[in-house]
Amino acid sequence: PPPLAALSQVLRLEPKRRADVVFPLEKLARSLAPGADTARFRLFQPDLAALRSAEALFRSGRRHVIDYVSSAVRLDHAPPSQLPEVCFIGRSNVGKSSLIRALFSLSPEVEVRVSKTPGHTKKMNFFKVGKHFALVDMPGYGYRAPKDFVEMVEAYLQERHNLKRTFLLVDGVVGLQKTDHVAVEMLEEFGIPYVMVLTKIDRASRGVLLKNVLEIQEFVKEKTQGCFPQLFLVSSLEFSGVHLLRCFVAHVTGSLPAVEAS
């Protein structure tokens, strides 16, 4: 696995650096003016035991197999919906597949195809995480989206009854775009619980990242009802925020004891 992919590697860092990797939003909060409201920065703060339990779910083993299941262009072609499920959506080239590969980095045998070409994912790709939950990599919207994207995604969001949370990925460098607003409107209209994830935070300056975070948090507070109030910041390259996101996925799928993830 790459450096810092495993929690044991992160724990070898000095405390401040360790906290910055696990909780990148807290690192950003230190740049706010004194007295600023940071309650929304720390709504989900699992302890070390929860982080370790979540990591174990993302580590494949003889009795806990993680694997790509199948792909589908229509909901009736999707695998049976028996497990709790989460899906990842976002603009083309926002880094969905790269993030999913980072989440599964401790199980390198899991094949997650990543391309430098925007719009590479044309189908819904389903991954099974043992007997605990399933994860779905959705096609990107916007540039080079599949022509039947709307039909495919709307049907999935409305009819996939085991869907527990949708992860809406937003580029941390450019912030919310018009196409992202359309995705938010769709999720709000369908009453789908979702959470926003800022990707590529290693490519954004602290000033740009802080500006985008504050703007999105204000947008979530004023314009949304189904969005989890805390943003998740991630770098698929440096693994910042990946450990926390693993834990949140495990939490919303019911794979962690509630007391651990409170």
N, C-alpha and C positions, 0 to 999 in steps of 0.2 A: 504493500500500500504506500501511497505518497506520504511525505512528511506531514505530520499533524492530522492525518486522516483518522487515527485512533486516539481516543481520549487519554490513553496511557502516555502517548507522546506529548500531548498538550500539558499534562500534569507535571512534566519535567521542566517546563518553562518557569521563569520567575513569576511570582504571583500576579503582578500587574499585567504582564504580557499574556498570562494564562487567562485572566478575566477578559481581556480584550478579544481574545480568539473566541471564547465561548459566548460572551455577551457583547457583541460589537456595538449594539445600540447604546449600551451604558458608556462605552468609550466616547461615543459621539455626544452624549449628554453632558460630558465634562466641558464641552465648548459652549454650552448655553450660559446666558447671563445668570448671575446669582439670584436665587429665589424663583427661577423659572419652574413651571409645573412639569415634573418629569414622571408623574404617576403612570402615564400611558407607555412609558419606556420600560416598565418593569412589572407588567401584569402577569406574565408567565415567567417564573423564576424557579425552575426545578432544582432540587438539591443534587449533590454528586451521585447519590444512590440511584435517583431517577435517570440521570444522564447515562450511567453505566447500564442500567436495565434496558434503556432504549437502544444503546449501541449494540447490545447483545442480540436484539431483534434484527439488526441490519447486518449481522455477521452470520453467514451461511455455515451450516454444519450437517453432520450425518442425519440428525433427527430434526433439523430445521433448515429446510431447503428454500433458497431464494432463487427465483428463476423467471425469465421471460416466458409468458404463457402464450400469447397470440396477439395478432393485430386485427383491427376491424375498421371498415369504412362506414358501416351501418350498425346501429345498436343491436339489431337482431342477429348480427354476426359476432357479437361480443361474447366472451366466455360467461358461463352462469354466474350470477351475482350472489354468491353465498357468503362471502366475507365482507366485513366493513371495508370501505374503499375511499381513497382520496385521489383527486386528480389535479394535475398541474396544467394551467393554461397561461397564455401570454402572447405577446407579439412575436412574429418571426424574428429570430436572432436575439431573443431576450436571454437565452441561455437555459431553456428548460431541460434539454437532454443533458447538458453539462452538469446541471445541478443534480439531476437524478443519478448520473454516474458518480458524482461526489458522495451522495447519500449511500450508494451501494459500493463505495470504494473498498470496503473491508471484505467484499465478496467479488473479487475481480473476475470470477468466472461468469458473472451475470453480464450479458451482452446488452449494453446501452449504446446505440449508434449515435455518434456526435459528428456533425459536419460543419465545415466552415461556410457552407452555402446556406443563406437564409431560406427558411421554408422547407428544410430537408424532411421534416416529419410530416407525412401526408396522411397517416392513419392514426387511430387510437391504439397505443401500444400498452398492453396489460402485463404487469409484473405481480407475481404472487410472493408474499413474504411469509413463508411457512404456513401455519394454520391461523395466523393472526389477522392479516389484512392484505389488501391488494392496492397497488399504486398504478395510476394511469398517466401516461405521457400523451397529452393531446396535441393535435396539429396547431401550428402557430397561426394567429390571425394577422390581417394586414397584408404586408408585402408577400407575394407568392403563396398566399393561403390557398388550400384546395378549393375548387369551385363549389363544392358541396359542403363547405365548412359549416355554414350556419345550420343547415339541416342536421348534420352529424352532431354538432355540439349541443344544439337546442334539445334534440331528442334525448341525448345522453343525460343532460342536466335535469330535464323534467321527469324522466322515466326510470332513472337508475336509483332505485329505492334504497340501496345500501350505501349510497354516497354520503359520507360523513362530513367532508370538508373539501372545498375547492381552494386551491392555492393559486392566486392570481399574481403572476410574476411581472414586475415592472423594472425596467432598466434603471439602475441607480445613477447612471451618468446623465440621462435625459429626463428622468422623472415621468410623471403621467402624461400620456399623449392622447389625442382624440380617439384613437382606436381603443385605448384602455378605458376611456369613459364609456364607450359603447358596451364593452365587456361588463363593466360595473352595472350599467343600466339593465343588462340582460340578467345578471345574477340577482339584482334587487327585485326585478319584475317576477322572477321565478321563486323568490324567497329562499334562495340557496345560501346557506352559511358559508362564508369564505374568509380568507385572510390574505393580506398583501405581503409579498416578499420582494424586497429590493435586491436585485442581482448585480454582479460585477462591481461590488463596492471597492475592490482593489484598484479599479480604473478611474475612480472619481476622487477629486480633491476633497479635503475635509469640508471646505466651504460649500462646494456644490452639493455634496452629500447631505449636509445639514439643511441646506435650503430645500432640497427635495423632500427630505424626511418631514420637516415642519409643514410644508405645503400639503403633503399627502395626509399627514395626521389631522390637519385642519379640515381637509376635504372629507376624510372619513367621519370626523365628528359632526360636521354640518350637513353632509349630503347622503350618508349611508345609514342603513339600519341593520343589515346582515353581516357587516364586516367586523371581524375581531379588532378591537381598538388598538392593539399593539402591532407595529410593523416588525417584520423579521428581516434582518440584513444578512446577506450571505456573499461569500466569495468562493466560487467553486475551485479556484486556483489555490488560494491560501487556506481554505477550510474555515475561515471565520464564519461563525453563525451556523455551520453545518451540524454541529453536535446538538445545538439548541433546537434546530429544526427537526432533527431526527426524534428528539424527545417530544416535540409538539405533535408530530405525526402519530407517534405511539400513543400519546395522550388522547387525541381526538378520536382514535379508532378503538379506544377502550382497552388498549394493550398494557397500560400502566395502572397500578393502583392509584386511585384519585388522591390519596393523601400524599403520595410521593410527588405528584406534579402540581400541587396546589400553589 
